[in-house]
């Protein structure tokens, strides 16, 4: 990796090395990388909004049963979501259902309801306020049992965990080291819920949640999974969203929670691999393939020696760029 990192470091316009490495390492290595640059919440109680989800261009649509749905609409929203998933062509989108907290009876009923719909073409669940190993283990075992009973492939349903309370933060290392970790596709930092829990006053600078924001990213990187950033609540503030996306991507986050379709395009742009990084990776891979044909070993590009780890990382970078729909 040293050669590629050194080359990129020479350009102040390129993506930071940390962000580049996050794109290389995020996700389980044995699985195809699935971009989650834009993680768009859709209220489960709105049939109109559910119908519009495929046209948003989001990498992931999260059909919401929690914050966006009033208590008296929870059961109705489950039916709306089921109908929408069964009747909608989402193309290559990832379709996730956000249940209520699994520590609550409502959350457990949500999970059981959708497990009964085993043929429902959805990819998994977003679990809010994931606080303990026991909670993740409960979900993992429930999903594993369902997969076994229905003859589905193991780990066919992914879990996206929302880390948004002080207890979540303290237990995050253990959660990511538990057996259920194998099912986690990403963790999400819930900045507003965390701020409320600790009594912080939210500001445009996000300084008051900076420690927790970095804490979630640090543990996600150590576990080799994606980290999805906070919501930018003012969906009319496009420039503010762009600045927040750029900063989060530079730090190493791989995606952004969104609450409006207008936020999708900026998130998709700024959480994609930097085009300069992609072009350099392409040059590395092409040169490596040519050298292999000619039976040569080590080689250099622009005076930089290219080693085997650099070639491996460059190939993974190109794979991620393709997954994001970039022309490589």
Buried (B, 14 or more C-beta within 10 A) or exposed (E): BEBBEEBBEEEEEBBBBEBBBBBBBBBBEEEEBBBBBBBBBBBBBBBEBBBEBBEBBBBBBBBBBBBBBEEEBBBBBBEBBBEBBEEBEBEEBBBBBBBBBBBEEBBBBBBEBBBEBBEBEBBBBBBBBBBBBBBBBBBBEBBBEBBEEEEBEEBBBBBBBBBBBEBBBEBBBEBBEBEBBEBBBBBBBBBBBBBEBEEBEEEEEBEBBEEBBEBBBBBBBEBBBBBBBBBBBEBEBBEBBBBBBBEBBEBBBBBBBBBBBEBBBBBBBBBBBBBBBBEBBBBBBEBBEEBEEEEEEEBEBEEBEBBEEBBBBBBBBBBBBBBBEEEB
